[in-house]
Amino acid sequence: MIGHNKGPSMAPGKAWRTLCWQKSRNAIMPKLPLEILRIRVQRAKALGLDYTSYASIRAASGHDVIAFLFSSNALRAFAKSPEMPDDRLEKLVSLHNSRQLAAILRPLSTEQFIANLPQNPTPLFNRVFTAPSFHATWSQTRTTVLNGLSHDKLPSNMVVIIGDTPSERGWAEAANLAGYLNADRFFAP
């Protein structure tokens, strides 16, 4: 269909079409109008991202970011100390125009996590759910993450995971999410 940007099809000749698609996509990237760049810089700021991270996620996924999925590790919320540190809270409160979800790793329970959230008129998280376990298969991990997103009908390729471990990076790959950012980079001052 004319005007679609869903990437190359899987029909024979895929390698050639992929090369052509990538070349044409790369050709327009440096030629974005200044107004578009300004809009994207503002969008990155509203999302709490540095422009480099935002642009790389957008280029890799082909979509804007509409939601963040935070692991409880990234939020520094643990079973023995379920309260988030102030720097994490401040950053979450400053986010605009995106949805926030939290995947809680055991032994911390979702109830324990929610009970330790500050009482705000606007909740910090649109949804809180139990994260995939460390021994979950690829398929189980995918199902758990996608089920967490399905409640809010979020397209997976527009959600970025903010995590702290290699297994959390695997969630992004298993569920075909827009990307993964390390918590230290996301929460950096």
N, C-alpha and C positions, 0 to 999 in steps of 0.2 A: 504494500500500500504506500502511496506517495506520502512522504513526510514522516514516516515512522522512524524511530531511533531505537529499536529493540535489538540491534545487533544483527549479525549474519544468521541466515537460516542453517539448518543442519543437513540440507540437501547436498548431493555430490558437488564438488568444487568448493567446499567449505574453506579450505586453506586460502585460496585465491580471494574469495569474498571477504574473509576476515582481514587479510592484508589490505585490501582496498578500503574496507570500512575503517580500519585503524588509521590509514594514511589520510583519509578525508577528515576524520574526526580530529586528528592531530593538526591538520592544516588550518582548521578554524579556531583552535584554541588560542594561539597567540594573537589572533585578529579580533578578539572580542571587543566590542565597542566600550569606550571608557565608562559610559553610563551603566552598562551591565556589570563591569568590574566593581563600580561603586556600590551597586545594589548587592552584589555578592559579598563584598567586604562588610557592609552593614548587616547582612544576614549572618555571616560568621560571628560577628560581634554579639548579635542578639542570641545566638546559640551558645555563646561562651567559648567559642573555638578560635584559635589563631587561624589566620587566613590560609596558611600553608596546609594545615590539617584539613580544613573545610574543602579547599580546592582539590586536594588529593582524593578525599572521599567522594566528592562529587564527580571527579573525572573517572574514578574506578567504577563507581556504581551507575553513573549516568543519571542520578536522581538527587534531589535535594534531601536534606536530613529533616525528618519530621519528629523523631523520637530518639531518646537515649535509654539504653538498658544498662543500669548500673548493677554490678555485682556487690554483694555485701562486703567483700574484700576491698573493693575500690572505695567504698564508703567508710572503711575502717570501722565497721560494726561487726563485733564478734560476740560469741555466746557469753564470754566473761565480762565484756564491756560493750553492750549493745548501743550505747549512745554514740552518735556521729560526732567527730571533732568539729569545732567551730568553722574551720576553713572549708570543710565539706558543706556544711549547712549554708554558709554565706554564698558559696558558688551556686548551690541549688536554688536558693531564693532569687538569685540574680538572673536566672535563665528565663528567656521569653520566647514565645512562639514555638514551643516544642512540648512534647509529652515526655514525662519521666516515668520509667518503670524500674522496679528493683527486683533482682533475683537473689534470694536469700539462701546462702549456703549453710547446710547443717554443720554443727549442732545448733546454730542460731535458728529459732523458729520465726515464721512470719509474724505471729502474734507478739512475740517478744520484741521484734524489730519495730512493729507499728506502735506498741505501747511506749517505746522510748523516743518516738518522733515528737518534735515540738508541736504544740497546739497552735496552728495557724488557721486563719479564716479560709485560706486556699491550701489544700493538701499539697505536700511536696511531691507525692507520687500518685500517678493516675492508677497504678496497679502494682501490687506487691505479690510475688509468687515464689514458690520454692524452686531453687535452682537445680539444674541437673546434678546428680551425684558424680563423684570422681570416678566411680567404676561403671558409669552408664556407657552403653554402646553409642556409636555414632548416630544410629537411628533413634535411640531413646533420647539422646541429647537434642537432636533436631526436633522431635515431637514435643519435648518439654518446653523448649524455647518458643516454638511456633504456637503452642497452646497458650503460653503467656501473652503472646502478641495478639492472638485471635480474639480475645475478649474485647479489645479496643479496635478490632478490624484494621490493624496496622500492617501495611505491606512490608514484608521483611527486608526488601532491598532499599528501604528508606530509614532503617533503624541502625544506630551505631551502638556497639557495646563499649562501655567504659569498664575496663577490668584491670586485674592486677597479677594474673597468673597465665601461663601458657594454656592451661585447660580452658580458661575463659576466652582466649583467642580462638580456640577450637569451636566454641559455641557459635561464633560469627561464621566460621566456615561451614559448620554442620547445618546451620539454618539459613545459609545464603544471605546473610545480613549485609548492609552497606559497608560495614567496616568495623575495625577494632581500634580503640585508642587506649594507651596505657594511662592509668589513673594519675600517675605523677605528672604526665604531660597535660592532661585535662585540668587538673586542679592546681597547676602551677600558678603562682601569683602574677 
